Amino acid sequence: MSMFKDTANLANFTIRIANELQGIQHLRAGWEIWKKDNTFEKYHTMAMKERNESPWGNDGKYLTWVLVRRDDMDGQIYAGCETYLRKGFVKHKDSNKVEDTFIYTIASVVTPKPYLRNGYATRLLSLLHHQLSNLPPPPYSFGSLPEVSATTIPKAIGSMLWSDVGSTFYSKCTSSSDRPGWVVEKPLVTELIWKILPPQSTKLDDGWEWLYLDDLPSIGAKLSNAAKLDLSKRDTSQKTLFQHDPASEGTLSFIPTKGMWQRPLIEDPEPVGLRFIPSDSQEQETIIIFSMRMINIGDRLLITYIHNLSPPQLPTVLKAMDILGHKAGQTEGWIWGLSASRPNLVKTWQGLEDRQVKTGQRQEIDGHLLGVAWYGPLEENGELIDGQMWTWA
Ligand SMILES: CC(C)(COP(=O)(O)OP(=O)(O)OC[C@H]1O[C@@H](n2cnc3c(N)ncnc32)[C@H](O)[C@@H]1OP(=O)(O)O)[C@@H](O)C(=O)NCCC(=O)NCCS
């Protein structure tokens, strides 16, 4: 075992929000892994745009955290990650009220190459839990942690991340001996892949219309009401349930927007959603949000959110996806987290033979496995209830 693996050594390291130079060190380490076709300059510009201009990142919602030596707080980083602050809803065990809450999404966990496999990422993430939550004080071995302001870093009910390195590593990044780190639950990591076909028409069926980025704030408000109502009806006699709020600033537009930053538009403006307004105003609208290409998730057409899609409407939606998907050069579409929540819809999809549907669990490596950490009381056993793609980061 190398000398770096012993915990006495790790006690010399602590967490902080990156200063400017440390932020650049983190970006550079991430660029080595996720650059795709981007130069470092373009990668850096996109990160700054997210931080300063995007609705999901501005006002300090998007932060870089790094692991540093206690005796060199402004110096070299040994591991880093990013957090996005998002709004959520929680219905506590035995309560009948849905309350507002916060959830952090963690992204871009990376250790600079020379420092790999010394326990640095594990250390960073174990400490991070305590900065983001009101968990009981950290174990003695963590030492004192830098104070973070609860105004700029509100305490969250939980956090999540989408793992590309399998389902075990992040579960071992624990906040204390009695809580696991980010746990992957099978029902939340399912996938459905279907075939995009040459379009039969260039027009949408009657009653359907495209949605654009500008529409998403008002669509988010509608979805937020619906999500809250749905949660209020759920049974929480056994455990607390929580989920993201679709009205959380910019979260619905995160994937479609970042996709468009990286490539030419498929159409100008490019649709990011589809809506059906029923003639009977008592009925709820059907809403689908998508991205034609967002390469960091994978080179497929991505449906990130569906609301109120009934099985008989599916062929119409898939025909609409053919129109844009074909233009974007996509041959397959991808949707996550439906099998447990919408079994009938999945069954209908599987029954469309020409779509050659494949369903199952997403793969361990590069499968973006959703892991969740609960920060509320242990006995409430909090569970995140939505595994759709829209909250990916
Ligand atoms: C994943 C990563 C951040 C871990 O950083 P680290 O500081 O080396 O991690 P630690 O030393 O704390 O823990 C090492 C453990 O990470 C896990 N791990 C690291 N790379 C892994 C990989 N590619 N696949 C699966 N597990 C991996 C292993 O469990 C390993 O334990 P082991 O050495 O006993 O096998 C680092 O490998 C990295 O930067 N990878 C490239 C970027 C990346 O893929 N990030 C994850 C995005 S979700």
The ligand as a MOL file (V3000), in Angstrom:
LIG
                    3D

  0  0  0     0  0            999 V3000
M  V30 BEGIN CTAB
M  V30 COUNTS 48 50 0 0 0
M  V30 BEGIN ATOM
M  V30 1 C -13.4100 8.5500 -10.8440 0
M  V30 2 C -12.2680 9.3860 -10.2950 0
M  V30 3 C -12.7700 10.7920 -10.0300 0
M  V30 4 C -11.7880 8.7540 -8.9990 0
M  V30 5 O -10.7690 9.5870 -8.4810 0
M  V30 6 P -9.6530 9.0600 -7.4820 0
M  V30 7 O -9.1450 10.2350 -6.7300 0
M  V30 8 O -8.6640 8.2460 -8.2060 0
M  V30 9 O -10.5640 8.1430 -6.5400 0
M  V30 10 P -10.2070 7.4650 -5.1700 0
M  V30 11 O -8.7220 7.2590 -5.0640 0
M  V30 12 O -10.8800 8.1840 -4.0750 0
M  V30 13 O -10.9300 6.0930 -5.3350 0
M  V30 14 C -10.4530 5.1910 -6.3020 0
M  V30 15 C -11.6000 4.3180 -6.6620 0
M  V30 16 O -12.3610 4.9230 -7.6930 0
M  V30 17 C -12.9830 3.8900 -8.4450 0
M  V30 18 N -12.7120 4.1600 -9.8430 0
M  V30 19 C -11.8100 5.0040 -10.3690 0
M  V30 20 N -11.8780 4.9870 -11.7070 0
M  V30 21 C -12.8470 4.1380 -12.0180 0
M  V30 22 C -13.3880 3.6920 -13.2430 0
M  V30 23 N -12.9500 4.1410 -14.4180 0
M  V30 24 N -14.3920 2.7920 -13.1960 0
M  V30 25 C -14.8610 2.3200 -12.0050 0
M  V30 26 N -14.3820 2.7160 -10.8410 0
M  V30 27 C -13.3860 3.5970 -10.8370 0
M  V30 28 C -12.4290 2.5810 -7.9630 0
M  V30 29 O -13.3710 2.0440 -7.0490 0
M  V30 30 C -11.1880 3.0110 -7.2350 0
M  V30 31 O -10.8760 2.1500 -6.2040 0
M  V30 32 P -9.6210 1.1620 -6.3930 0
M  V30 33 O -8.4280 2.0240 -6.6430 0
M  V30 34 O -9.5760 0.4400 -5.0770 0
M  V30 35 O -9.9640 0.3060 -7.5570 0
M  V30 36 C -11.0680 9.4200 -11.2700 0
M  V30 37 O -10.7820 8.1070 -11.6690 0
M  V30 38 C -11.2390 10.2750 -12.4980 0
M  V30 39 O -10.9490 11.4790 -12.4830 0
M  V30 40 N -11.7290 9.6680 -13.5920 0
M  V30 41 C -11.9340 10.3700 -14.8390 0
M  V30 42 C -13.1570 11.2690 -14.7740 0
M  V30 43 C -14.4130 10.4830 -14.4900 0
M  V30 44 O -14.7330 9.5180 -15.1540 0
M  V30 45 N -15.1560 10.9360 -13.4730 0
M  V30 46 C -16.3900 10.3190 -13.0540 0
M  V30 47 C -17.5140 10.9590 -13.7310 0
M  V30 48 S -19.0790 10.3360 -13.1920 0
M  V30 END ATOM
M  V30 BEGIN BOND
M  V30 1 1 1 2
M  V30 2 1 2 3
M  V30 3 1 2 4
M  V30 4 1 2 36
M  V30 5 1 4 5
M  V30 6 1 5 6
M  V30 7 2 6 7
M  V30 8 1 6 8
M  V30 9 1 6 9
M  V30 10 1 9 10
M  V30 11 2 10 11
M  V30 12 1 10 12
M  V30 13 1 10 13
M  V30 14 1 13 14
M  V30 15 1 14 15
M  V30 16 1 15 16
M  V30 17 1 15 30
M  V30 18 1 16 17
M  V30 19 1 17 18
M  V30 20 1 17 28
M  V30 21 1 18 19
M  V30 22 1 18 27
M  V30 23 2 19 20
M  V30 24 1 20 21
M  V30 25 1 21 22
M  V30 26 2 21 27
M  V30 27 1 22 23
M  V30 28 2 22 24
M  V30 29 1 24 25
M  V30 30 2 25 26
M  V30 31 1 26 27
M  V30 32 1 28 29
M  V30 33 1 28 30
M  V30 34 1 30 31
M  V30 35 1 31 32
M  V30 36 2 32 33
M  V30 37 1 32 34
M  V30 38 1 32 35
M  V30 39 1 36 37
M  V30 40 1 36 38
M  V30 41 2 38 39
M  V30 42 1 38 40
M  V30 43 1 40 41
M  V30 44 1 41 42
M  V30 45 1 42 43
M  V30 46 2 43 44
M  V30 47 1 43 45
M  V30 48 1 45 46
M  V30 49 1 46 47
M  V30 50 1 47 48
M  V30 END BOND
M  V30 END CTAB
M  END
